[in-house]
Amino acid sequence: MKKTRNRIAGALLFAAGTLASQAGATEVQANSYSKWLATVSGAPAEWNFVIPSGTVLNTAAGYNMTVGSFGPINVTGPDKSGYTLTESSSGSVALIGASDGVGTMDFTTPSSGLKAFGLGVGLLGKSAPITLSLSDGETFTLNPAVNGSVFLGLSSTTSITSFVLSTTSGSQVELTDFFAAASNETSGTPAPATEVTTAFMIGSGLLLFVLRRKFSNPSNAPDSAEPRKGFRGYFGL
């Protein structure tokens, strides 16, 4: 019976840990600039859109974006054994990645990282999703229309030191804008955590009630060689 109780306690603790990890959200995302502003503190800094004439982007050094006091943000375009990163020729300043589905657009922040940033991301070529992968393991999917762009703003409780934009063969990622700011998020998104915690409390309470009824039944009594503590004593209640 002691082993059975240990398994029950272990299961409850495992469930609590699992639900807690699912409840915690690292990033708060916004699909518009105005909504993103509500998750940051202070005025955001914007990329100055200056790419000096003659700058060679297809190298390991890439390009350093000036973004106020939050930069520089280094951008490279690793692609197979080389690099593919070009400047838009449409008349507006933008960075364009590879079209082979292998090359990516990689961003490296200063050593202190960024806790809040916003991206203007466009799509060239054929229709396809764009994936944003962060250094903390979080991923997001963007779906701009071909020759269109979308905004994605993130505000995090942890520092993001790098992130990657990628898409499939025949499509190209286009970076059309970039903002950086200080995050005002301190504990992620609280609503899911509250709902999950409530569900766990209800579920575990019902489980304990059923088990207590079971072990209170004389037919389910433990062996006489083991002292009977009852659930109140076992869980320290």
Beta strands, then each sheet from edge to edge (+ up, - down):
strand 1: 27-30
strand 2: 40-46
strand 3: 63-65
strand 4: 73-76
strand 5: 78-79
strand 6: 82-83
strand 7: 86-87
strand 8: 95-96
strand 9: 105-108
strand 10: 114-125
strand 11: 130-134
strand 12: 139-142
strand 13: 149-160
strand 14: 162-166
strand 15: 171-183
sheet 1: 1+ 13- 10+ 15- 2+
sheet 2: 1+ 13- 10+ 15- 8+ 7-
sheet 3: 3+ 4- 9+ 14- 11+ 12-
sheet 4: 5+ 6-
end
